[in-house]
Structure formats: structure tokens, C-alpha cells
Amino acid sequence: MTALATGTRLAGLKARFAPLFARIAQGAAERDRTGELPYQAVADLAAAGFGAVRVPESHGGSGATLPELFELFVELAAVDTNIAQALRAHFAFVEDRLVAEPGPGRDKWLARFAAGELVGNSWTEVGAVKVGR
């Protein structure tokens, strides 16, 4: 497989998250077999700043490029596809905020991401749609 990105920042991010990805991999098959939800693994990723890898360094994130994020995402998916799937919506929302008009609203969200908060899938629901519809 050809690398999507290379460089010092990516190497540092891979080294930073490799131990966490290894821990996630240890329980992935059992979680998948039993249907156990990966609450702790997702919480550990959030606490480690994985949800803020695209947030600019000036806002407390890692400032990764999209290709760098994709490289990390491929590595995460290789150890647990369910967690990678669960975080898709978060990263879509991060991108939505990154291209938003600069200002207090955008800055508030970037700060939340840098603090370890994650966004769930329901952010794309339009209007008063009830869950399950």
C-alpha cells in the first residue's frame, strides 16, 4: 500500500498513537464477538487528543493535514474497524468547523475538540427528525 502522507509530523503522530492503537487491538476481536461497545477505547482516544489531530496547533490540536489524518485512520481501522466507523461523523464535523467562517462560534468548537470532546452521528440530522426516522 502506498502511503498517503509522510513526514516528521506524521511520524510523531504515529509514534504517539501506536501504543494506544496496540491496546485497542488487544480487545477488538472480543468486543466484536460479544457486541461490547468500545466506550473505554473511544474515551482513551479522546483523552489522547485523537479527535483533535486536524485542529490547528494554534487552537490546541495537532495541525495534521487530511492525508495525515487518513494515514492515522487507516492504522486505527486496521486494529478496530468499529471504532474507525464510529469516529467518521466526528471527523466530518471537525472538517465542517475547519472550513467555517473564522469567529467565536468556530473557535468554541475547535476548543472543545482540543479539550477532548467528540461529536456523535446525529449532527447531520436536519430539522426535527426523531431518532430512528
N, C-alpha and C positions, 0 to 999 in steps of 0.2 A: 504494500500500500504506500502511495506517495504521501508525504507529509503535506498538510495544508499550510503549515506555518513552521518557521524555525526561528531561532534567535535566543538571545540571552534571557529576555523576559519570559518567553515560553518555557525555557529550560528551568528557570526558577520556579515558575508556577507548577510545572510537572513535578519537580522535586518537593515542593510544598504540599501538594495534594496526594502524592504517591502513597504515603503511609495511611492516610485516611481511606483512599480507594482500596488499599490492601485489606483494611479492617472490614470495609463494606463487602468486599468479595467473600470474606470468610463465612458470612451468614446468608449470602444471597440465595443459594440453592435451597436452603432450608426454608427461608421466608417464602420463596416461590412455591415450594412443595406444600407448605401449610397454609398459605394465604395470609401470613402475618404481614401487616403493614410496616414499612420501614421508618417508623417515627423517629427512632433514635438516630439512624443513619442520616436522615434528612436534617435533623436538628444539628448533628455534628457538622454536616456540610455548611449549614447556615452559620454556625459559630466560627467555622474556619474561614469564612469570607468567600465561599464558592459562589454565592448568589450575587456578589459584588465584583466579580472579575472584570466585567465590562464597564463598571463605573469608573469614571476618570480618577486618576490619583488625586487631583485637586479637590475631589469630593469624597475622598476616603476609600476608594476602590483600588483595584489593581491596574486599571487602564488597559486591559487586554483588547486586542483587535478581534474582529469576528473570526478570522481564521484561527487565532489562538484559542478563543473560546471553543470553536468546533473541535480542535485537537483535544482539548481537555474533556469535552463532552463525549467524544469517541472513546476515550480512555474510561470514563465513568460508565458508559453504556456497555463496555466490554466486561465490566465487573458486575453490573446490575442494570439490566435494561429497564426495569420498572422504575427505578429512581430517575434515570435519564428522562423517561417518558413523563414522569410526574413534574419534572422541573421545566419542561418545554414552555408552559404558559408563563412561568416566572420570567424566563429569558426573553420571551416575546414582549412582555410588559416592560422589562428593562429597556429593550430597544425602542419601544414606543416613547418612553420617557426621555431617552437619549436624543431622539430627533424632535422632541417637543420644543416649543419656543422657550429660550432661557428665561428664567424668572423664579419667583419664590415657590410656585407650585412644583416646578421641575426639581428645584433644589431640595424641597421637602422629601420627595420620593427618593432622590439619589442618596440623601442622608439616611433614610430608612433602610435602603438596601445595604449601605455601608455599615449600618448597625446590626446587620444580620437578619433583617426581615425578608420573608419570601412572600410572593404573590401566588395565589391559587388559580385554578382554572376558570372560576366564574367571572373574572374580569371582562370576558368577551361577551357576556350576555347583554343583549340590548333591551332596554325598556324594563317593563315589569314582568318579565318572563319568570314563571315559577320553576323551581328546581324540578328536573325531570321532564320538562316540556321542550 
